[in-house]
């Protein structure tokens, strides 16, 4: 993922520190400890959340401890000047494969799937860290971890039917004090694929046999009784990469946008966009061609005549890339968020194709012309003296490297 906060731009991944990036040239400047806020073993997850009410950057890191079978989840909050408001370490009795979080006014919300980790093949170089993780849903439940944003209050652990999820759509607190979490989940977990790397994934992966179907579900959690109050599916579509308007993060909301499989009843890669009314469960859908693969939709609020930006949840645009796997062509696309069924209101072919990717970020009011970007790139090259950045963090995909090499 990428983060732009207080005029600073970072590339993020959950296995290490954020990387500083020049926003004009996209040149990287190495790892950052965010002014000393991050300790040597801290990671900084890809899926931060920005609280629109308090104007705070909220993020976390999850570090499993294989010998104990538990994990440490650390939560961070930064104010609008990038000062760290607090950090908090929470010990949980589970091996946390935690890619995303959600926030409400009073909580960080984490979903932890039941897994087992055998580090021996990894240490011996026989398997990757991800290949050493085994889903254990037949023997153990999932857990929801509610971590209060008030560091003085204790966390709450709620057991739930076993499932796995990568991405959350949103969360909020209802009038009864329950935490409502909307997430994309699957009945089991896959962290590796069967592709060889020599052919496109759509030619080698058996989607029906090898890939679990996704579904958008709403979980209602009671932090007082530590129970799941209800669980229900929102739409029959198979979504992935859900997002909401920035003003809706952590609040009761109406609209969720996402990529989805082209056919609701057939498993497959993301080849469509959907807009879901979370109150009525009505769904708009636009399908790409069968050989096209869509990226994550990113919401951009509409700019008003006075220079401010609209605050309606669908008063804006969806920005994304579409990758044409047949012709090896990528397009930048813009949808009117009020009605995505009409298709892109703008579709711009790019000079180079961009392979199917993951996440993006729209920053209101930030833009660079081509000449400025070229100048910034030249200055970066001069500063680096034509040398690549030295990167000292090791890739594990899940941050496992830090715990195996203390």
C-alpha positions in Angstrom: 0.0 0.0 0.0 1.0 3.7 -0.1 0.5 6.4 2.5 0.5 10.2 2.1 0.4 11.9 5.5 1.5 15.4 6.5 3.2 16.0 3.1 5.2 12.7 3.4 4.8 9.7 1.1 5.6 6.1 2.1 5.3 2.6 0.6 4.1 0.1 3.1 4.2 -3.7 3.7 3.5 -5.7 6.8 6.9 -7.4 6.9 9.1 -4.3 7.6 9.5 -0.6 8.0 7.8 1.9 5.7 9.9 3.1 2.8 10.2 6.8 2.1 9.2 7.8 -1.5 9.5 11.0 -3.4 5.9 11.7 -4.5 6.9 13.4 -7.7 9.4 10.9 -9.2 8.3 7.9 -7.1 12.0 7.3 -6.3 12.6 5.5 -3.0 14.9 6.8 -0.2 15.1 3.7 2.0 13.5 2.7 5.3 12.0 5.1 7.8 11.5 4.8 11.6 8.9 7.7 11.4 11.1 10.0 13.5 11.9 7.3 16.1 8.3 6.2 16.6 9.1 2.7 15.3 11.4 0.5 17.4 14.0 -1.8 15.7 11.7 -4.8 15.6 8.5 -2.9 14.7 6.8 -3.4 11.4 4.3 -0.9 10.0 1.4 -2.7 8.3 0.1 -1.9 4.8 -3.5 -1.4 5.9 -3.6 1.8 8.0 -6.8 3.7 8.6 -7.4 7.4 8.8 -9.9 8.6 11.3 -11.8 11.4 9.7 -13.3 12.7 12.9 -10.1 13.0 14.9 -7.8 13.5 11.9 -5.5 10.6 13.1 -3.5 8.0 11.3 -4.1 4.6 12.8 -2.0 1.6 12.1 -0.6 -1.5 13.6 2.0 -4.3 13.4 1.5 -8.0 14.3 4.5 -10.1 15.3 3.9 -13.8 15.9 5.9 -15.8 18.4 6.1 -19.4 17.3 7.5 -20.9 20.5 4.5 -19.6 22.5 1.9 -19.9 19.8 0.9 -16.3 20.6 1.5 -12.9 19.0 2.0 -9.3 19.9 -0.2 -6.7 18.2 1.0 -3.2 18.5 -1.3 -0.3 17.7 -0.2 3.2 16.8 -2.0 6.6 16.4 -0.5 9.7 14.9 -2.0 13.2 14.9 -2.3 15.5 11.9 1.2 16.8 12.6 2.7 13.3 12.5 3.3 13.2 16.3 2.7 9.8 17.8 -0.2 10.1 20.2 0.4 6.6 21.6 1.6 3.1 20.9 0.3 0.0 22.7 1.4 -3.6 22.8 -1.2 -6.3 23.3 -0.4 -10.0 23.8 -2.9 -12.4 22.2 -3.0 -16.3 22.4 -3.0 -16.9 18.7 -0.5 -16.9 15.8 -1.7 -13.7 14.1 -1.7 -13.8 10.3 -3.3 -10.3 10.3 -3.1 -8.3 7.1 -5.8 -5.6 7.8 -7.5 -3.8 10.6 -10.7 -1.7 11.0 -11.4 1.2 13.4 -14.4 2.6 15.2 -14.6 5.6 17.5 -13.3 3.5 20.4 -11.6 0.4 19.0 -9.1 -1.2 16.6 -10.7 -4.4 15.3 -8.7 -7.4 14.2 -9.8 -10.7 12.8 -7.4 -13.6 13.6 -7.8 -16.9 11.7 -6.9 -20.3 13.3 -3.5 -21.4 12.0 -0.5 -23.5 12.9 3.1 -22.6 12.1 6.0 -25.0 11.7 9.2 -23.0 11.5 11.5 -26.0 10.8 11.1 -26.2 7.0 11.6 -22.4 6.8 14.8 -22.5 8.9 16.1 -25.3 6.7 15.3 -23.4 3.6 12.9 -26.0 2.4 9.8 -23.8 2.3 8.8 -20.1 2.4 7.4 -18.7 5.6 3.9 -18.7 4.0 4.2 -22.4 3.1 4.8 -23.2 6.7 1.5 -21.8 7.8 -1.4 -24.3 7.9 -5.1 -23.4 8.3 -6.5 -25.1 11.4 -10.2 -24.2 11.2 -11.3 -27.8 11.9 -9.8 -27.7 15.4 -9.8 -24.1 16.5 -12.1 -21.0 16.2 -11.3 -17.6 14.8 -10.9 -14.7 17.2 -11.9 -11.1 17.0 -9.6 -8.8 18.9 -11.1 -5.5 20.0 -8.3 -3.2 21.2 -9.5 0.0 22.8 -8.1 3.2 21.4 -7.9 4.4 25.1 -4.6 2.7 26.1 -5.9 2.5 29.7 -8.6 0.0 28.8 -8.2 -3.7 28.3 -8.6 -5.6 25.1 -11.5 -7.9 24.4 -11.2 -11.3 22.7 -14.3 -12.8 21.1 -14.3 -16.3 19.7 -16.1 -16.9 16.4 -16.7 -19.6 13.8 -13.5 -20.4 11.9 -12.9 -18.4 8.8 -10.2 -16.4 7.1 -10.0 -12.8 5.7 -7.5 -10.5 4.2 -9.5 -7.3 3.9 -12.1 -5.4 5.9 -14.6 -3.0 4.3 -15.3 -0.9 7.4 -16.5 -1.0 11.1 -18.5 1.2 13.4 -20.4 1.1 16.7 -24.2 0.8 16.8 -26.6 2.5 19.2 -26.4 -0.5 21.5 -22.6 -0.2 21.9 -21.9 -3.2 19.7 -19.0 -3.3 17.2 -20.2 -3.9 13.6 -17.5 -5.2 11.3 -18.0 -5.7 7.5 -15.3 -7.9 6.1 -14.5 -10.0 3.0 -13.9 -13.6 4.2 -13.4 -17.1 2.9 -14.2 -20.5 4.5 -10.5 -21.4 4.5 -7.1 -19.9 3.8 -4.6 -20.1 1.0 -1.3 -18.2 1.2 0.5 -19.8 -1.8 -0.6 -20.6 -5.3 -0.2 -23.5 -7.8 1.2 -21.3 -10.6 4.6 -22.0 -12.0 5.6 -18.4 -12.6 6.3 -19.2 -16.3 2.8 -18.7 -17.5 0.0 -16.1 -16.6 -1.8 -17.1 -13.5 -5.2 -17.3 -15.3 -3.8 -20.1 -17.5 -2.4 -22.2 -14.6 -4.7 -21.8 -11.6 -7.9 -23.9 -11.3 -10.1 -21.3 -9.7 -13.0 -23.7 -9.0 -10.8 -26.3 -7.3 -7.9 -24.3 -5.8 -9.4 -20.9 -4.8 -12.0 -20.4 -2.1 -15.0 -18.2 -2.8 -15.1 -14.8 -1.1 -18.2 -13.2 0.5 -19.0 -9.9 2.2 -20.3 -10.5 5.7 -21.4 -8.3 8.5 -20.5 -9.4 12.0 -22.0 -7.7 15.1 -19.8 -8.1 18.2 -20.8 -7.4 21.8 -17.6 -6.3 23.7 -19.5 -6.6 27.1 -20.6 -10.2 26.8 -17.6 -11.1 24.5 -20.0 -12.8 22.0 -21.0 -12.7 18.4 -24.5 -11.2 18.3 -25.1 -11.9 14.6 -23.5 -12.8 11.3 -25.0 -12.2 7.9 -24.0 -12.1 4.2 -24.6 -8.8 2.6 -24.5 -9.6 -1.1 -24.3 -12.7 -3.3 -21.3 -11.2 -5.2 -17.8 -12.4 -4.6 -15.9 -9.2 -3.7 -12.2 -8.4 -3.0 -10.4 -5.1 -2.4 -13.3 -3.4 -0.6 -13.2 0.4 0.1 -15.4 3.2 1.4 -15.3 7.0 1.0 -12.7 8.5 3.4 -15.5 10.4 5.4 -17.1 7.0 6.2 -14.1 5.3 7.8 -15.1 4.1 11.3 -18.6 5.4 11.1 -22.1 4.1 10.3 -22.2 4.2 6.5 -24.2 3.5 3.4 -21.9 2.6 0.4 -19.1 0.1 -0.1 -17.1 -0.3 -3.4 -15.1 -3.3 -4.4 -13.7 -5.4 -7.1 -15.5 -8.7 -7.7 -15.6 -11.8 -9.7 -17.4 -11.3 -13.1 -20.0 -14.0 -12.2 -21.5 -14.1 -8.8 -21.9 -17.8 -8.8 -18.6 -18.8 -10.4 -15.3 -18.4 -8.7 -12.7 -16.4 -10.6 -10.4 -13.4 -10.5 -11.6 -9.8 -10.0 -13.1 -8.8 -13.3 -15.9 -6.5 -12.3 -16.7 -3.6 -9.9 -19.6 -3.4 -7.5 -21.2 -0.7 -5.4 -23.2 -2.1 -2.5 -25.8 -0.2 -0.5 -25.1 -1.5 3.0 -28.6 -0.5 4.2 -30.8 -2.0 1.5 -28.2 -4.6 0.2 -28.9 -3.4 -3.4 -25.9 -3.8 -5.6 -24.7 -2.1 -8.8 -22.2 -4.0 -11.0 -20.1 -3.3 -14.1 -18.3 -6.1 -15.8 -15.0 -5.9 -17.7 -14.2 -8.2 -20.6 -13.4 -11.8 -19.8 -9.7 -11.2 -20.6 -9.5 -8.0 -18.4 -8.6 -7.9 -14.7 -9.6 -4.9 -12.5 -7.6 -3.3 -9.8 -8.8 -1.9 -6.4 -11.3 0.9 -6.8 -10.1 4.1 -5.0 -12.6 6.7 -4.0 -11.9 10.3 -5.0 -14.4 13.0 -3.7 -15.7 15.5 -6.2 -14.0 18.9 -6.1 -16.5 21.7 -5.4 -16.5 25.2 -7.0 -15.1 26.7 -3.8 -12.1 24.4 -3.9 -13.3 22.1 -1.1 -14.3 18.5 -1.6 -17.7 16.8 -1.4 -18.5 14.8 1.7 -21.2 12.5 0.2 -20.3 8.8 0.2 -21.0 8.6 -3.5 -20.4 12.2 -4.5 -17.2 11.5 -6.3 -15.4 9.1 -8.6 -13.8 5.6 -8.5 -10.3 5.5 -9.8 -8.6 2.3 -10.9 -6.5 0.4 -13.5 -7.8 -2.3 -15.8 -5.2 -4.8 -17.1 -5.9 -6.4 -20.5 -4.3 -9.8 -20.3 -4.9 -10.6 -24.0 -3.2 -7.6 -25.4 -0.9 -6.8 -22.5 -2.4 -3.3 -22.2 -3.4 -1.3 -19.2 -6.0 1.5 -19.0 -6.6 4.1 -16.2 -10.3 4.3 -15.6 -12.7 6.7 -13.9 -16.2 5.8 -12.8 -19.0 8.1 -11.6 -19.5 6.7 -8.1 -23.2 7.5 -8.2 -23.8 5.0 -11.0 -21.0 2.6 -11.9 -23.3 0.6 -14.2 -22.7 3.2 -17.0 -19.1 2.1 -17.2 -16.1 4.4 -17.2 -16.7 8.1 -17.8 -13.0 8.2 -18.8 -10.7 5.5 -20.0 -7.1 6.4 -20.7 -4.7 3.9 -22.4 -1.3 3.9 -20.7 2.0 3.8 -22.6 3.2 0.7 -20.6 1.1 -2.1 -19.2 0.8 -2.4 -15.4 0.4 -6.0 -14.2 -2.5 -6.7 -11.9 -1.7 -5.1 -8.6 -3.1 -4.4 -5.2 -3.8 -1.0 -3.5 -3.7 2.7 -4.1 -4.4 6.1 -2.6 -6.0 9.3 -3.9 -4.7 12.5 -2.3 -7.0 15.5 -2.8 -5.2 18.6 -4.2 -1.9 16.8 -4.9 -0.7 16.7 -8.5 2.6 17.0 -10.5 3.1 17.9 -14.1 5.4 15.7 -16.2 8.3 18.2 -16.3 8.3 18.5 -12.5 8.3 14.7 -12.1 11.2 14.4 -14.6 13.2 17.0 -12.7 12.6 15.3 -9.4 13.8 12.0 -10.9 17.0 13.6 -12.2 17.7 15.2 -8.9 17.2 11.9 -7.1 19.6 10.1 -9.5 22.2 12.7 -8.9 21.8 12.5 -5.1 22.1 8.7 -5.2 25.2 9.0 -7.4 23.7 6.4 -9.8 23.6 3.7 -7.0 20.7 1.6 -5.9 19.4 2.1 -2.4 20.7 -0.3 0.1 17.8 -2.2 1.5 18.6 -4.1 4.8 15.1 -5.5 5.6 14.5 -9.1 4.6 11.4 -10.2 2.9 9.2 -12.8 4.6 5.8 -11.9 3.3 4.4 -12.0 6.9 7.2 -10.4 9.0 8.3 -13.9 10.1 12.0 -13.0 9.4 12.2 -10.7 12.4 11.1 -13.3 14.9 13.4 -16.0 13.5 16.4 -13.8 13.4 16.2 -11.7 16.6 
